[in-house]
Amino acid sequence: MQDDSDILKRIGSKIKALRLEKGMSQEELAEKSGVDRTFIGGLERGERNVSVMTLCDILRGLKYQIQTFFSHL
Protein backbone atom coordinates (compact mmCIF):
# COMPACT_ATOMS: atom_id res chain seq x y z
CA MET A 1 0.00 0.00 0.00
CA GLN A 2 1.30 3.46 -0.96
CA ASP A 3 1.83 6.20 1.65
CA ASP A 4 -0.51 9.10 0.83
CA SER A 5 1.16 11.65 3.11
CA ASP A 6 2.79 13.27 0.08
CA ILE A 7 -0.30 13.27 -2.14
CA LEU A 8 -0.24 17.05 -2.70
CA LYS A 9 3.35 16.88 -3.93
CA ARG A 10 2.56 13.93 -6.20
CA ILE A 11 -0.44 15.74 -7.70
CA GLY A 12 1.61 18.91 -8.15
CA SER A 13 4.50 17.08 -9.77
CA LYS A 14 2.13 15.33 -12.17
CA ILE A 15 0.47 18.65 -13.14
CA LYS A 16 3.89 20.22 -13.73
CA ALA A 17 5.09 17.27 -15.82
CA LEU A 18 1.94 17.38 -17.97
CA ARG A 19 2.22 21.15 -18.39
CA LEU A 20 5.86 20.93 -19.47
CA GLU A 21 5.05 18.01 -21.78
CA LYS A 22 2.51 20.28 -23.50
CA GLY A 23 5.07 23.11 -23.70
CA MET A 24 2.89 25.43 -21.63
CA SER A 25 3.89 28.10 -19.13
CA GLN A 26 2.18 28.36 -15.76
CA GLU A 27 0.50 31.51 -17.05
CA GLU A 28 -0.87 29.74 -20.14
CA LEU A 29 -2.23 26.88 -18.05
CA ALA A 30 -3.77 29.29 -15.56
CA GLU A 31 -5.50 31.18 -18.36
CA LYS A 32 -6.87 28.00 -19.94
CA SER A 33 -8.01 26.72 -16.53
CA GLY A 34 -9.53 29.91 -15.17
CA VAL A 35 -7.24 30.07 -12.12
CA ASP A 36 -4.48 32.41 -11.03
CA ARG A 37 -0.90 31.70 -12.08
CA THR A 38 0.21 31.78 -8.45
CA PHE A 39 -2.28 28.99 -7.71
CA ILE A 40 -0.69 26.82 -10.41
CA GLY A 41 2.76 27.49 -8.94
CA GLY A 42 1.63 26.60 -5.42
CA LEU A 43 -0.13 23.50 -6.69
CA GLU A 44 2.95 22.32 -8.56
CA ARG A 45 5.07 22.76 -5.42
CA GLY A 46 2.58 20.72 -3.38
CA GLU A 47 1.62 23.74 -1.27
CA ARG A 48 -2.01 24.02 -2.37
CA ASN A 49 -4.89 21.65 -1.81
CA VAL A 50 -6.90 21.62 -5.02
CA SER A 51 -10.64 20.95 -5.14
CA VAL A 52 -11.93 18.28 -7.47
CA MET A 53 -13.70 20.89 -9.60
CA THR A 54 -10.57 23.03 -9.96
CA LEU A 55 -8.50 19.94 -10.74
CA CYS A 56 -11.00 19.11 -13.49
CA ASP A 57 -10.62 22.65 -14.89
CA ILE A 58 -6.83 22.35 -14.86
CA LEU A 59 -6.89 18.92 -16.50
CA ARG A 60 -9.32 20.25 -19.11
CA GLY A 61 -6.81 23.04 -19.79
CA LEU A 62 -4.17 20.35 -20.28
CA LYS A 63 -6.56 18.24 -22.40
CA TYR A 64 -6.03 15.33 -20.03
CA GLN A 65 -8.70 13.03 -18.60
CA ILE A 66 -9.13 12.85 -14.84
CA GLN A 67 -9.46 9.05 -14.92
CA THR A 68 -6.07 8.75 -16.57
CA PHE A 69 -4.55 11.31 -14.22
CA PHE A 70 -5.40 9.29 -11.11
CA SER A 71 -4.58 5.92 -12.65
CA HIS A 72 -1.02 7.12 -13.32
CA LEU A 73 -0.45 9.14 -10.14
N, C-alpha and C positions, 0 to 999 in steps of 0.2 A: 504494500500500500504506500502511496506517495504522500510525503509530508506537504500539507497545504499552507504552512505558515508563510511561505513566500509567494503566495498566489498573485498578489498585486504586482510583484516584480516580474513574474512569469508572463502575466497578461501584458504588461508594459513592454517587455522585451519582444513579445510576439507582434504587438502593434508596430513597434519601431522597425522590426525586420520586414514586415509586410510593406510598410511605408517606403523604406529604402529600396526594396525590391521593385516597387512601382515607380521609383525615381521621383518621389514627391517630397517636398519640404514639409515641415510641421505646419507652416502657414497655409500651404495648399490643402493639406488634409483637414485642417481646422475649418477652412472655408467650405470645403465639400461636405463636411459633417455638421456644420452649424454650431461649432463650439469655438471657444477662444484658443489661440495658439498656446497660451501658457498652460491651459488644461491638458493639451496634447503632450507638452513637455513633462508636466508633472505625472501624467499617466505613464509615459514611457519610462520614467525613472522609478516607477512603483510607489509614488508618493500620493497618488489620488485613487480613491475608490470610485469606480465608474458604475453608474446604474446600468441595468440591462438595456433600457431604451437608448441611452447615450452610446453604449457599446454597439448597439444595432446601427445607429446613425454613423458611427465611425467606420464600422465594417462595410456599410453601404457605400461610404465615401471611398473605401479601398476596393470596392467591387469584390467582396469576399463574403462567403456565407458563414453565418454564425455556427451552424452545425459543424462545418469543417474546422472553424477556428478552435472550438473546444475539443474536437477529436484529435487535434494535433498540438495541444497545449502541453 
